[in-house]
Amino acid sequence: MNNKYLFVYGTLMHNSEHPMHQVLQAHSEFVCHGRIRAQLYQIHDYPGAVLSNMADDEVHGEVYRLATPSVLAQLDDFEECSAAFPEPREYRRQTVEVTVSGGKSISAWAYIYNHPVDPNKRIVNGRFQLKSWQ
């Protein structure tokens, strides 16, 4: 694995209190907040980001440095993009450019939504409203 960073924008963020964030936290270190060029949609009780070429399209989230890269296998299962799920999978993990503090860019893994979206469910401000999972 060449990429040591992961960008998250939904239920894996620290404020969600989702049990899978605890898995991520145990195998990584929070680096900073960041944003990617994408559009954000409400899928069910979780979001999906779809990459965009439009300069004004931003999805905001968090960047983590992976201490244990093998955690990606668990996260792939959670995001339904591992081989355990039939094609087309709900998400695909791919490398994206993340803009961080001061306008600097870094390369990070991100889970990108891989199904059609309802344009009426777009989260225009690019910030998923987190909820407690407990």
URQUIFEN-V325792 format. One record per pair of residues at least 6 apart in sequence whose C-alpha atoms are under 8 Angstrom apart, sorted by sequence separation. I is the first residue (numbers start at 0). GAP is how many residues later the second one is. D is the distance in whole Angstrom. If there is no record, write none. Layout:
BEGIN
i;gap;d
I;GAP;D
I;GAP;D
END
This chain:
BEGIN
i;gap;d
9;6;8
10;6;8
11;6;7
40;6;5
41;6;6
75;6;5
98;6;4
99;6;7
10;7;6
13;7;6
39;7;7
40;7;5
76;7;7
81;7;8
97;7;5
98;7;7
11;8;6
12;8;6
39;8;6
40;8;6
80;8;5
96;8;6
97;8;5
10;9;8
11;9;5
39;9;5
40;9;8
72;9;7
79;9;6
80;9;6
96;9;6
97;9;6
10;10;7
38;10;6
39;10;6
48;10;7
79;10;6
80;10;5
96;10;5
97;10;7
37;11;6
38;11;5
78;11;7
79;11;6
80;11;6
95;11;6
96;11;6
11;12;7
37;12;5
38;12;6
78;12;6
80;12;7
94;12;6
95;12;6
37;13;4
38;13;6
94;13;5
95;13;6
36;14;6
37;14;5
94;14;4
95;14;6
36;15;6
37;15;8
93;15;5
94;15;6
36;16;7
37;16;8
92;16;6
93;16;6
36;17;7
75;17;8
92;17;6
93;17;7
36;18;7
38;18;6
39;18;8
92;18;5
93;18;7
36;19;8
37;19;5
38;19;6
39;19;6
91;19;6
92;19;6
36;20;5
37;20;5
38;20;6
90;20;6
91;20;5
36;21;5
37;21;6
90;21;5
91;21;7
35;22;6
36;22;6
90;22;4
91;22;6
34;23;6
35;23;5
89;23;6
90;23;5
34;24;5
35;24;7
89;24;5
90;24;8
34;25;4
88;25;7
89;25;6
33;26;6
34;26;6
87;26;7
88;26;8
6;27;8
32;27;8
33;27;5
34;27;8
87;27;8
32;28;6
33;28;6
32;29;4
33;29;6
31;30;6
32;30;6
30;31;8
31;31;5
29;32;7
30;32;5
31;32;7
78;32;7
29;33;6
30;33;5
29;34;4
30;34;6
10;35;7
28;35;5
29;35;6
9;36;6
10;36;8
27;36;6
28;36;5
9;37;6
27;37;5
28;37;7
8;38;8
27;38;4
28;38;7
26;39;6
27;39;5
26;40;5
27;40;7
26;41;5
26;42;8
26;44;7
62;45;8
23;47;7
12;48;7
22;48;8
12;49;7
8;50;7
8;51;6
9;51;7
23;51;8
8;52;4
7;53;5
8;53;6
6;54;7
7;54;5
6;55;6
7;55;7
19;55;8
6;56;5
5;57;6
6;57;6
4;58;7
5;58;5
19;58;8
4;59;6
5;59;7
4;60;5
5;60;7
35;60;7
3;61;6
4;61;6
35;61;6
50;61;7
3;62;5
35;62;5
48;62;8
49;62;6
3;63;8
34;63;6
35;63;6
48;63;5
49;63;6
33;64;6
34;64;5
47;64;7
48;64;5
49;64;8
3;65;7
33;65;5
34;65;7
47;65;5
33;66;5
58;66;8
59;66;6
60;66;8
32;67;6
33;67;7
57;67;8
58;67;4
59;67;6
0;68;7
31;68;7
32;68;8
57;68;6
58;68;6
31;69;8
56;69;8
42;74;8
40;76;7
40;77;8
40;78;8
42;78;8
41;79;5
40;80;6
41;80;6
40;81;4
41;81;7
46;81;7
39;82;6
40;82;5
38;83;7
39;83;5
38;84;8
39;84;7
38;85;7
39;86;5
38;87;7
39;87;8
39;88;8
6;91;8
2;92;8
6;101;6
4;102;7
5;102;5
6;102;6
7;102;6
4;103;5
5;103;5
6;103;5
7;103;8
2;104;7
3;104;7
4;104;6
5;104;6
2;105;6
2;106;7
15;114;5
16;114;8
17;114;7
18;114;8
14;115;7
15;115;5
16;115;6
17;115;5
14;116;8
15;116;5
16;116;6
17;116;7
14;117;8
15;117;7
16;117;7
8;118;8
9;118;6
8;119;7
10;119;7
9;120;7
END
